[in-house]
């Protein structure tokens, strides 16, 4: 089933609401948006995220995509996100969408 415009906008809204210094995984966003797979979030991020804080979205293991790693880790470090051995400490900074008001 194709991804709807409403689903794309919901994912964009969720990503935009991740506060500085916090991160969410593709799976976290998929679950909050009611999507069946984190891959859909990845596709949306690849095709429509230039104006979003894309660097706050990472893989489930806390590791960024290899082609983005240097830039993404630099941006996260600038926000105070703890990084060790190229991984984000998810236990310390994982954002839970249930924390958002109006949800």
TAWOSUL-V831841 format. One record per pair of residues at least 4 apart in sequence whose ideal C-beta (glycine too) atoms are under 8 Angstrom apart, sorted by the first residue. I is the first residue (numbers start at 1). J is the second residue. Records with the same first field share a line. If there is no record, write none. Layout:
# TAWOSUL-V831841
I->J + J
This chain:
# TAWOSUL-V831841
3->7 + 8 + 40 + 43 + 44
4->8
5->9
6->10
7->11 + 33 + 34 + 35 + 40 + 44
8->12 + 44 + 48
9->13
10->14 + 33 + 34
11->15 + 29 + 33 + 35 + 40 + 41 + 44 + 45
12->16 + 44 + 48 + 49 + 52
13->17
14->18 + 24 + 29 + 32 + 33 + 97
15->24 + 29 + 45 + 49 + 52 + 53 + 54 + 56 + 57
16->52 + 53
17->97 + 100
18->22 + 23 + 24 + 53 + 56 + 57 + 95
19->95
20->53 + 56 + 79 + 80
21->79 + 80 + 81 + 93
22->56 + 81 + 93 + 94 + 95
23->56 + 57 + 58 + 76 + 81 + 88 + 90 + 93 + 94 + 95
24->28 + 29 + 56 + 57 + 58 + 94 + 95 + 97
25->29 + 38 + 57 + 58 + 59 + 60 + 90 + 94
26->30 + 38 + 39 + 41 + 42 + 45 + 57 + 58 + 59 + 60
27->31 + 38 + 41 + 60
28->32 + 94 + 95 + 96 + 97
29->33 + 35 + 38 + 41 + 57 + 97
30->35 + 36 + 37 + 38 + 40 + 41
31->35 + 97
32->97
33->41
35->40 + 41
36->40
38->42 + 60
39->43
40->44
41->45 + 57
42->46
43->47
44->48 + 49
45->49 + 52 + 54 + 57
49->54
50->54
54->72
55->64 + 68 + 71 + 72 + 75 + 76
56->76 + 95
58->62 + 63 + 64 + 72 + 88
59->63 + 64 + 65
61->87
62->87 + 88 + 89 + 90
63->69 + 86 + 87 + 88
64->68 + 69 + 72 + 73 + 86 + 88
65->69 + 72
68->72
69->73 + 86
70->74
71->75
72->76
73->77 + 83 + 86
74->78
75->79
76->81 + 83 + 88
77->81 + 83
81->88 + 89 + 93
82->88 + 89 + 92 + 93
83->87 + 88 + 89
84->89
88->93
89->93
90->94
95->99
97->103
98->103
